[in-house]
Amino acid sequence: MAVLTQHPPANIDPPTVGYDDVHIPYERIRDAHTRSWPPRRKLDVPVYTADAKPDDVVAGLKKVGGVIVRGILSKEALLQIEKDMRPHIEADLPWEADNGFFPPSTRRAFGLVAVCDQFLISEAYTWYGNPNEVSISPPQLNNTIAFSVRPEDSFDQRLHRHDDIHYANRQRVEVYPNRPTLVNLELVSSSLQRGPQKRTVPPASFRGAIWSLEATEQPPDEAFAHYAELEPGDGFIMLSSRYHGGSANTTADEGRLLFSCFMTRGYLRQEENQYICVPVDIAKELPLRLQKLIGYAVSEVGISFICRKTSIHQITWSGICQ
């Protein structure tokens, strides 16, 4: 059923201090808290199996902004991933930043390099004198994180849009495309199901709202959140323009393990610095396709060249231009 949102939820306050030369003007954000927005709709999140046609999954993402894919990985593969990741997760320290982004009990591991061309490949006509040619920028890895969400001190993460890292400035559109800057895959290694109590959400699960086509300044609303209920090996794929947030682990003693990966456009800055997170002695042993995926490749027309050399085959891993 369509619902007209006259005002943002009462728990979301507009900014009170204006700054000059801000990417999205202060007045535009203030206006978003008083204006009447077009109706929001609650749409069912499409569910696919691992053998689904990629075009069908893409169509679901374009319509809703997020989809569930059952059985992406086998239990055997998940056990091996957890075995590899667990020492790094346990070595993490509690989140101490005062922004409340993660519960103190949550542990993370980063730099975990071990359906995006449809959304993130970028093409543009460029003039170089008389010739007018198409330049192509393939997607690249944005970040990798493993989350171990534990019950103590757990809370709901506030709804947010991940493309804010790239200073997105989206106008409202009625149909796709809205040019997302990132595509995310959340893969679970633990069962994530809703509890019986009111507002009890899937322990350490993922929730989001179907608002991938709305304007940047339109505030979120928890009343429209959907919950991704997943079993081990299932995945949740979403566009970065979709409001989302992790949910509290409300169990007494059950940890929840999730693996997250974001891809981004080849000409944008990566959220996680892959050149530092992945040491050179490891990067140089990776297959060529993975080297390119983490950023060792040129985005046409010429971003990220090394000594004016545009192919990884032309550079040496000693860092010396030859």
C-alpha positions in Angstrom: 0.0 0.0 0.0 1.3 3.4 -0.9 1.9 5.8 2.0 2.4 9.6 1.7 5.3 10.7 3.9 4.4 14.3 4.9 7.3 14.6 7.3 10.4 12.5 8.2 10.2 10.3 11.3 10.2 12.2 14.6 13.6 10.7 15.6 15.4 12.3 12.7 16.3 15.9 13.1 17.3 18.3 10.3 20.8 19.9 10.5 20.9 23.1 12.5 24.2 24.6 11.3 24.8 25.7 7.7 28.1 25.7 5.9 29.3 27.3 2.7 30.4 25.3 -0.3 28.7 22.1 0.9 28.2 19.4 -1.7 24.4 19.3 -1.1 23.3 22.8 0.1 22.1 23.3 3.7 18.8 24.7 2.4 18.1 21.6 0.3 18.5 19.3 3.3 16.4 21.5 5.5 13.6 21.6 2.9 13.7 17.7 2.8 12.5 17.7 6.4 9.3 19.8 5.8 8.2 19.0 2.2 5.7 16.3 1.2 7.4 13.4 -0.7 5.7 11.1 -3.2 4.3 7.9 -1.8 6.6 5.2 -0.6 5.7 1.6 -1.4 6.5 -1.6 0.4 7.7 -4.1 -2.2 8.5 -7.8 -1.7 12.2 -8.5 -1.9 12.8 -10.9 -4.9 14.3 -14.3 -3.9 16.3 -16.3 -6.4 18.3 -19.6 -6.3 22.0 -19.9 -7.2 21.2 -21.2 -10.6 19.0 -18.2 -11.5 19.7 -16.3 -14.7 21.9 -13.3 -14.1 19.5 -11.1 -16.2 16.6 -12.0 -13.8 18.7 -11.0 -10.8 19.6 -7.8 -12.5 16.0 -7.1 -13.2 15.1 -7.6 -9.6 17.8 -5.2 -8.4 16.6 -2.5 -10.9 13.1 -2.8 -9.6 13.6 -3.1 -5.9 17.2 -2.3 -5.1 18.0 -5.5 -3.3 17.6 -9.2 -3.8 18.1 -12.5 -1.9 20.0 -15.4 -3.6 19.7 -18.7 -1.9 22.6 -21.1 -1.7 25.4 -19.1 -3.3 28.0 -21.0 -1.3 28.2 -24.6 0.0 28.5 -25.3 3.7 31.9 -26.8 3.0 33.1 -23.5 1.4 31.7 -21.5 4.3 33.5 -23.6 6.9 36.8 -23.1 5.1 36.2 -19.4 4.8 35.4 -19.2 8.5 38.5 -21.2 9.4 40.6 -18.8 7.4 39.0 -15.6 8.8 38.4 -16.5 12.4 42.0 -15.6 13.6 41.7 -12.2 12.0 38.3 -11.6 13.5 39.4 -12.5 17.0 42.4 -10.2 16.7 40.1 -7.2 16.2 39.5 -4.7 19.0 36.2 -3.1 20.1 34.8 -0.2 18.1 35.8 2.9 20.0 34.6 5.7 17.7 31.9 7.9 19.2 29.6 7.7 16.2 27.9 4.5 17.2 28.4 2.9 13.8 29.2 -0.6 15.3 28.3 -2.2 18.6 31.4 -2.5 20.9 30.9 -6.3 20.9 31.1 -6.7 17.1 34.4 -7.9 15.7 35.6 -7.2 12.1 38.3 -8.3 9.7 39.2 -6.3 6.6 41.4 -6.6 3.5 39.9 -10.1 2.7 40.9 -10.4 -1.0 40.8 -13.9 -1.8 26.7 -9.3 -11.4 28.7 -6.0 -11.2 29.3 -5.2 -14.9 25.6 -4.6 -15.4 25.6 -1.7 -13.0 29.2 -0.5 -12.5 30.9 -0.6 -15.9 31.3 3.0 -17.1 31.5 4.1 -20.7 32.0 7.6 -22.1 32.7 9.3 -25.4 35.9 11.4 -25.3 37.3 13.8 -27.9 41.0 13.7 -28.7 41.3 16.1 -31.6 39.0 14.8 -34.4 38.5 11.2 -33.2 35.6 10.6 -30.8 36.1 7.3 -29.1 34.5 5.3 -26.3 36.5 4.9 -23.1 35.7 2.0 -20.8 36.2 1.8 -17.0 35.5 -1.7 -15.5 34.4 -2.2 -11.9 37.0 -2.6 -9.1 36.9 -3.9 -5.5 35.8 -1.3 -3.0 36.1 -3.1 0.3 35.8 -6.5 2.1 34.7 -7.0 5.7 33.9 -10.0 7.9 31.5 -9.3 10.7 31.2 -11.3 13.9 28.1 -9.8 15.6 27.8 -10.9 19.2 24.8 -10.5 21.5 26.3 -8.4 24.2 26.0 -4.6 23.7 24.3 -5.2 20.4 22.0 -2.6 18.8 20.4 -1.7 15.5 22.7 0.2 13.1 21.1 3.4 11.9 19.8 3.3 8.4 22.3 4.8 5.9 23.2 4.8 2.2 26.6 3.5 1.3 27.1 5.7 -1.7 27.4 8.7 0.6 31.1 7.8 0.7 31.3 9.1 -2.9 29.2 12.2 -2.2 26.2 11.0 -4.2 23.8 13.7 -5.3 20.8 11.8 -6.6 17.7 13.3 -8.0 14.5 11.3 -7.6 13.7 9.1 -10.6 10.7 6.8 -11.1 12.5 4.0 -12.9 16.0 2.7 -13.0 18.8 3.8 -13.8 19.9 6.1 -11.1 23.6 5.2 -11.6 24.7 3.5 -8.4 28.3 3.9 -7.4 28.5 0.6 -5.6 27.0 -2.9 -5.5 27.2 -4.9 -2.3 27.0 -8.7 -1.5 26.3 -9.8 2.1 27.0 -13.5 2.5 25.9 -15.2 5.8 27.6 -18.1 7.6 24.9 -18.2 10.3 21.1 -18.5 10.2 19.5 -15.1 10.4 15.8 -15.3 11.4 13.4 -12.8 13.0 12.6 -13.3 16.7 9.1 -13.5 18.1 9.1 -10.2 20.0 8.1 -6.8 18.6 11.0 -5.1 16.9 13.1 -8.1 17.4 15.0 -8.4 14.2 17.1 -11.2 12.6 20.0 -11.6 14.9 22.9 -9.7 13.4 21.1 -9.6 10.1 20.6 -7.1 7.5 17.7 -4.8 7.0 17.0 -2.2 4.3 14.3 -0.2 2.6 13.3 -0.1 -1.1 14.3 3.4 -1.7 17.1 3.1 -4.3 15.4 5.6 -6.7 14.7 8.4 -4.3 16.5 11.7 -3.9 19.7 11.9 -1.8 18.2 14.3 0.7 15.0 12.3 1.5 15.4 10.9 5.1 15.0 7.2 5.9 12.0 5.7 7.7 12.3 2.5 9.8 8.6 1.8 9.2 9.5 0.8 5.6 12.4 -1.5 6.5 12.5 -5.0 5.2 14.5 -7.8 6.9 16.7 -10.2 5.1 16.1 -13.6 6.7 18.9 -15.9 5.5 20.4 -19.3 6.0 24.1 -20.2 5.8 25.3 -19.8 2.2 22.6 -17.4 1.3 23.5 -13.9 -0.1 21.8 -10.5 -0.1 22.8 -8.2 -3.0 21.9 -4.6 -3.0 22.6 -1.3 -4.8 24.4 1.4 -2.7 21.6 3.9 -3.1 19.4 1.8 -0.9 19.0 2.6 2.8 20.2 -0.3 4.9 21.7 -1.2 8.3 22.8 -4.1 10.4 20.3 -5.4 13.0 20.9 -6.1 16.7 21.7 -9.6 17.8 19.0 -10.3 20.3 20.0 -13.9 21.2 21.4 -14.8 24.6 24.6 -16.5 23.4 24.6 -17.0 19.6 27.2 -15.2 17.5 26.4 -14.3 13.9 29.0 -14.3 11.1 28.6 -12.3 7.9 31.0 -11.6 5.0 30.6 -8.4 3.0 32.1 -7.2 -0.3 31.4 -4.0 -2.2 32.4 -3.3 -5.8 32.6 0.2 -7.2 33.2 2.1 -10.4 36.8 2.0 -11.7 37.2 5.8 -11.7 36.1 6.3 -8.1 38.3 6.1 -5.0 38.2 2.8 -3.1 36.8 2.9 0.4 39.4 0.4 1.6 42.9 1.1 0.4 43.7 -2.2 -1.4 47.3 -1.3 -2.1 48.0 -1.2 1.7 45.5 -3.8 2.9 46.9 -6.3 0.4 50.7 -6.4 0.8 52.6 -6.3 -2.4 54.2 -9.7 -1.8 50.7 -11.2 -1.8 49.3 -9.0 -4.6 52.0 -10.0 -7.0 51.1 -13.7 -6.5 47.4 -13.2 -7.2 46.0 -14.3 -10.6 46.0 -11.4 -13.1 42.2 -11.1 -13.0 42.3 -10.5 -9.2 45.2 -8.1 -9.5 43.1 -6.0 -11.9 40.0 -6.4 -9.6 41.7 -4.8 -6.6 43.0 -1.9 -8.7 46.1 -2.8 -10.5 44.6 -1.8 -13.8 44.1 1.5 -15.7 40.6 3.0 -15.9 40.4 4.6 -19.4 41.1 7.3 -20.4 44.1 7.0 -18.1 43.4 6.9 -14.3 45.9 5.0 -12.2 48.7 4.6 -14.6 52.3 3.9 -13.4 55.0 5.8 -15.2 52.6 6.2 -18.1 52.3 2.5 -18.5 48.8 1.2 -18.9 49.1 -2.5 -18.5 50.1 -4.5 -15.5 52.3 -6.5 -17.8 54.5 -3.4 -18.3 55.3 -2.7 -14.7 57.6 -4.4 -12.3 56.6 -5.3 -8.7 59.8 -3.7 -7.4 58.1 -0.4 -7.9 60.8 0.8 -10.3 59.7 2.2 -13.7 61.4 0.4 -16.6 
